[in-house]
Amino acid sequence: MKKILIITDSDLDGAGSALALKWFLPAAFDIKLITTTVSKFRNELLEWLKEDKLSNYDIVFVCDMDTTESIDLIDLKNVYIIDHHETHNPDIYTNCKKCIKKANSTTGLIYELFLQNKNISKEQKMLIDLVDDYDSFTLKYKESRQLNIIYWGLPINRILNFIDTFKNGFKGFDKFQTNFIELYFNKLKKTIKELKLFTGEVSYNNKIYKTLATFADNSINDLAEYLYKKYTDYELIFIVNMKSEVVSLRKNRNCDVDLGKLAKQIGNGGGHPTAAGCKMTDTFMELMKGFLPYGQQ
């Protein structure tokens, strides 16, 4: 029996990636799942390596994360890295197998690699499309945003719960899930009403960008969408999560900044051109010193 290890990001795309791989891999395989984040990947992998080894597995899939800072740990012949982040450079790896290229989502890449020519159900394909739609924030389907809400509302061992809930694909939401979505949007309205906004300017690539910042620890994409639609004069949006010490970067759709590259510069982060995240580094904190409460600029 082949032993498979899947290491994946803890967001919806990471969950979709793990589920898509389970649809592809034979049910008889012994599959182990580890979830982490880009910022925690190296430290958590080092801790895990005290008890286990990557060489104990026939294939190690690493999904939906830029693993550049851990190349010394994972550039191995039995490792297969699948990632869609534009800031991730595939040329640095010499031993592992990889599919690292720009795409809407890693879940979508896994579909292209392994499932496109398989006889999967329309419900399975719909789930892949919803994850792909949400991670790119295209939002062609209203259900993609709702799927993300359900995902983050799942209890501990979230990805395992997601895999169990949607093991047969997406067949719509049940009454409990529909009520949960309604409660989420009611909470979002309250959060928006209580937002404290700050404004400033960010210099990047010899240009100045008007920037709006706020603090929140949930509903990041929905808050960002609300902010850039209402405050159209501002090109960049910073949402600071004081609990996790992570900054989410978003932008007005007319802004030309590659947020993945900006996040790397100001906070050792990364992501997509349209959505990225970084740590609250000294560089970022220095940048925020010039910000003033909204209306006092």
Secondary structure, 3 states (H helix, E strand, C coil): CCEEEEEEECCHHHHHHHHHHHHHCCCCCEEEEEEECCCCHHHHHHHHCCCCCHHHCCEEEEECCCCHHHHHHHCCCCEEEEECCCCCCHHHCCCCEEEECCCCCHHHHHHHHHHCCCCCCHHHHHHHHHHHHHHCCCCCCHHHHHHHHHHHHCCCCHHHHHHHHCCCCCCCCCHHHHHHHHHHHHHHHHHHHCCCCEEEEEEECCEEEEEEEEECCCCHHHHHHHHHHHCCCCCEEEEEECCCCEEEEEECCCCCCCHHHHHHHHHCCEECCCEEEEECCHHHHHHHCCCEECCCC
